[in-house]
Amino acid sequence: MVDYSLLLLFLPTSFFISITPGMCMTLSMSLSMSIGLRRTMHMMWGELIGVGLVAVAAVLGVSAIMLNYPAAFTVFKWLGGAYLMFIGGQMWLSKGKLSLNLDDNQQTSASNMSLATQGFVTAVANPKGWAFMMSLLPPFINSEQALAPQLSALVVLILAMEFVCLMLYATGGRALKHLLASSGNVKIVNRVAGTLMLGVGVWLITG
């Protein structure tokens, strides 16, 4: 059984947390500026898998294990942050055309997988994401009812709200890209997107 009154209360709570500017939303905007909305969706499904994993793990207590082994989590954060900073640096230094802006015929499964990996790593290595899930989800779970259906419903709502917000940020990034590119300021597009990406990397490392 699922307590629908708790779900209705959880819905706006989840939306307002997701819409708040953060690593994943900044990454979505940055990639949309650089490679377009359609390809950014590969990052989104990786990020959604990561968010779902964090939510389930936080409820099931896996987060306690991570707290007991902070060194491993720190290494994971540093590697993920360094990778995002490297990509951001490439965007920032790009000259003449939009970096990473591939035509449909040039897209490969490897590049799409790398985008999904960026999203997954950013979601899983985000300590604020773990903190939110650990503090947010327990109050919306009724201990007198079965855990599985409640957790499933909460995760579905979280992922739905997360996807909506990722799309909003990505759409904003695409609009900004078209605005700048139409004025011939392609280099500015690259540098804005690269700066955002660098910021996410630094944020991930220092968070």
C-alpha positions in Angstrom: 0.0 0.0 0.0 1.1 3.6 -0.7 0.1 6.6 1.5 -1.1 8.9 -1.2 -1.5 11.9 1.1 2.3 11.7 1.8 2.9 11.4 -2.0 0.9 14.6 -2.6 2.9 16.4 0.0 6.2 15.0 -1.4 5.5 16.2 -4.9 6.0 19.9 -4.4 8.9 19.2 -2.0 10.7 17.2 -4.6 10.1 19.7 -7.3 11.4 22.7 -5.4 14.6 20.7 -4.4 15.1 19.7 -8.0 14.6 23.1 -9.5 17.2 24.7 -7.2 20.4 25.4 -9.1 22.9 22.6 -8.5 25.6 20.6 -10.1 23.3 18.5 -12.3 21.2 21.4 -13.5 24.3 23.5 -14.3 25.7 20.5 -16.2 22.5 20.2 -18.2 22.6 23.9 -19.1 26.3 23.8 -20.0 26.0 20.7 -22.3 22.9 22.0 -24.0 24.8 25.1 -24.9 27.6 23.1 -26.3 26.1 20.1 -28.0 22.4 20.8 -28.2 19.3 19.6 -26.3 18.9 16.2 -28.0 22.4 15.0 -27.2 22.2 16.4 -23.7 19.5 13.9 -23.0 22.1 11.2 -23.0 23.6 12.9 -20.0 20.1 13.1 -18.4 19.4 9.4 -18.5 22.8 8.7 -16.8 22.0 11.4 -14.2 18.5 10.0 -13.6 20.0 6.5 -13.0 22.5 8.0 -10.5 19.7 9.9 -8.7 17.6 6.8 -8.5 20.5 4.8 -7.1 21.3 7.5 -4.5 17.7 7.6 -3.4 17.3 3.8 -3.0 20.7 3.5 -1.3 20.1 6.3 1.1 16.8 4.7 2.3 18.3 1.2 2.5 21.2 2.4 4.6 24.0 2.1 2.1 24.9 5.7 2.8 26.1 4.5 6.2 28.7 2.4 4.6 29.9 5.3 2.5 30.2 7.4 5.6 32.5 4.8 7.2 34.8 4.8 4.1 35.0 8.5 3.2 38.4 8.1 1.5 36.9 6.0 -1.3 34.1 8.5 -1.8 36.6 11.4 -1.9 38.6 9.7 -4.6 35.5 9.1 -6.6 34.6 12.8 -6.3 38.0 14.0 -7.3 38.1 11.8 -10.4 34.7 12.9 -11.5 35.4 16.5 -10.8 38.7 16.4 -12.7 37.0 14.8 -15.7 34.4 17.5 -15.8 37.0 20.2 -15.5 39.0 18.7 -18.4 35.9 18.8 -20.6 35.2 22.3 -19.5 38.7 23.3 -20.3 38.4 21.9 -23.8 35.2 23.9 -24.3 36.8 27.1 -23.0 39.8 26.8 -25.2 37.8 25.9 -28.3 38.0 28.5 -31.1 36.1 28.8 -34.4 33.2 26.4 -33.8 31.1 24.9 -31.0 33.1 22.3 -29.1 31.8 18.8 -29.1 29.0 19.8 -31.5 28.8 16.7 -33.6 26.4 16.1 -36.5 24.0 13.1 -36.2 26.2 11.0 -38.5 29.2 11.6 -36.3 27.5 10.4 -33.1 28.8 7.2 -31.7 27.7 4.9 -28.8 30.9 5.7 -27.1 30.3 9.5 -27.1 26.7 9.0 -25.9 27.9 6.7 -23.2 30.5 9.3 -22.1 27.7 11.8 -21.7 25.6 9.4 -19.7 28.7 8.7 -17.5 29.1 12.4 -16.9 25.6 12.6 -15.6 25.8 9.5 -13.5 29.1 10.5 -11.9 27.8 14.0 -11.1 24.7 12.6 -9.5 26.4 9.8 -7.4 29.4 11.8 -6.4 27.4 14.8 -5.2 27.5 14.8 -1.4 24.6 17.3 -1.2 22.5 14.7 -3.2 23.1 12.1 -0.5 22.4 14.6 2.3 19.1 15.6 0.6 18.0 12.0 0.1 19.0 10.9 3.6 17.1 13.8 5.2 14.2 14.1 2.7 12.9 10.6 2.1 12.5 9.0 5.6 9.8 11.4 6.8 7.7 10.5 3.7 7.8 6.7 4.4 5.1 5.2 6.6 6.8 2.6 8.8 3.5 0.8 9.2 3.3 -0.1 5.5 5.5 -2.1 3.1 8.7 -0.3 2.2 9.0 -1.5 -1.5 5.9 0.1 -3.0 6.4 3.4 -1.0 10.0 3.7 -2.1 9.2 2.8 -5.7 6.5 5.5 -5.8 8.8 8.1 -4.2 11.7 7.3 -6.6 9.4 7.6 -9.6 8.2 11.0 -8.5 11.8 12.1 -7.8 12.9 11.1 -11.3 9.9 12.7 -12.9 10.6 16.0 -11.2 14.3 15.7 -11.9 13.7 15.2 -15.6 11.4 18.1 -15.9 13.9 20.4 -14.2 16.8 19.1 -16.3 14.8 19.8 -19.4 14.0 23.4 -18.2 17.6 24.1 -17.6 18.7 22.5 -20.9 16.0 24.5 -22.8 17.4 27.7 -21.2 20.9 26.7 -22.3 19.8 26.0 -25.8 18.0 29.4 -26.0 21.1 31.2 -24.8 23.2 29.3 -27.3 21.0 30.4 -30.2 21.0 34.0 -29.0 24.8 34.2 -28.8 25.5 32.1 -31.9 23.1 34.1 -34.0 25.2 37.2 -33.3 28.4 35.4 -34.3 29.6 35.0 -30.8 30.3 31.3 -31.0 33.5 31.7 -28.9 31.4 33.2 -26.1 29.1 30.3 -26.2 32.0 27.9 -25.8 33.5 30.0 -23.0 30.2 30.3 -21.1 29.5 26.6 -21.4 33.1 25.7 -20.5 33.1 28.0 -17.5 29.8 26.4 -16.2 31.4 22.9 -16.7 34.6 24.0 -14.9 32.4 25.3 -12.1 30.6 22.0 -11.8 33.9 20.2 -11.6 35.3 22.4 -8.9 32.0 22.3 -7.1 32.1 18.5 -7.1 35.7 18.3 -5.8 35.2 20.9 -3.0 31.6 20.0 -2.1 
